[in-house]
Amino acid sequence: MMNKFWFLTGSSLKKKLKSKWFLVVNILLCIVIMGVMNIDSIIKAFGGDFNQTNEILVLDQTDYADPIFEKNLDAYNTTLDMQYDLKVEKTDLSLEAAKEQIKDTDKVLVVLDSTEDEYLKASIISDSYIDTMYYQLLYQALSSTKAEIAFSLTNIDPTELQKVTSVVSVDRVFLNEDQTSEEENMGMIMGTVFPTVILPFFILVVFLIQMIGAEINEEKQTRSMEVIISNVSPKTHFFSKIVASNAFVLFQGFLLLLYASIALFLRNQLAVGTTSSITSEIGNIWNSLVTSGFASKLYYIIPLTLVLMILSFLTYSLVAGILASMTVSMEDYQQIQTPIMMICLLGYYLSIMAGMFEGSTLIRILSYVPFLSCLLSPALLVIGQIGILDVIVSIIILCIFNFVLIRYGLKIYKIGILNYSTDKMWRKIIKAAKSKEV
């Protein structure tokens, strides 16, 4: 019997791996992942430039504000980590001539002037729109310049001037001793990072559900199911489909990680002399994780998450196989799988918005629910709303749920696999589950 099981499993797996569809999809996935992660290099190769120098033309009508403005501009560009490539040039042209010089270009003209009522009055002139963050950088530099000029013209002591114009020192204090600023920053970081990490898992779950339904319905429509079941038991056939499908999905997940790793490697090779935005962001996020102490928790977060994901793959595949056995076409299966897909989608969105439900008892209870726990529990664990014990409870519940699915699902599968009727499907499923046959 085991020989037949491994033969069916191997045949199902080989059929998937050797299909033209698998080859074409993975070639496209590899190209897309590499393209997205190296999009700036690709655009630059076709004439684009992500390292464009921001040229600033300064018309100083005060004869003393320009040096202070340039100093503050460089200081804010560094302090705020904006990393703009700035090129500041002073001009002695008239205002109209300076405007004409920046016309039809990306240059920005900053006019510095003063009046009897204002120590510094400035204008930011450009031919078209400029980036919001870039504008804020110019605005902050101008504000600081005005303050320094005001203090210098009123003969304030330089030491006092330095105290007034220096960057404010802010201490973040929590009355609750269990709260830290590092965890506060982690909530913001993981609010954007975690959805990106779990998206491949969500896609693989959807792919798994579709794949099992398509394969079983294909065998039923071609009547090859009758030949297979005449040689092996429904139990052997059922488990061979589950094992082959899960092995295929795990292999596909490994390939996605491989494509991403290759894409990052290529990016590092192509990033010489350019801004490597993606890798820089990854580096910044990792530094934040290390600083906050979160990186030291990954040794248990990653294994627990992987266990939850693998068990959930099994859960979704068991349900998909059971439901597929009661259908005779993909049209019927598409209708009956809708509730599963909706639950999976709910889990995905809840995991993204997990940070909004801090302290909610309902969201904590939902993290124990099979189908949802694989997505929700890791998210809540990462942002600190549940602990290791809660995740272990989710794993135990998931194991029990899988056992129940196997126990009663086999009864449904045995009756439904050779049943070609679509009448009163849910009633047939309930009746089969209550059957005493194994």
Secondary structure, DSSP 8 states (H G I E B T S, - for coil): -HHHHHHHHHHHHHHHHTSHHHHHHHHHHHHHHHHHHTHHHHHHHTT--TT--EEEEEEESSSSHHHHHHHHHHHHHHHTT----EEEEE--S-HHHHHHHHTTSS-EEEEEE--SS-S-EEEEEESS---HHHHHHHHHHHHHHHHHHHHHHTT--HHHHHHHHS--------SSTT--HHHHHHHHHHHHHHHHHHHHHHHHHHHHHHHHHHHHHHHHHTTHHHHHHTTS-HHHHHHHHHHHHHHHHHHHHHHHHHHHHHHHHHHHHHTTTS--HHHHHHHHHHHHHHHHTGGGGHHHHHHHHHHHHHHHHHHHHHHHHHHHHT-SSHHHHHHHHHHHHHHHHHHHHHHHTGGGGTT-HHHHHHTTSTTTHHHHHHHHHHTTSS-HHHHHHHHHHHHHHHHHHHHHHHHHHHHHTT----TTHHHHHHHHHH-S--
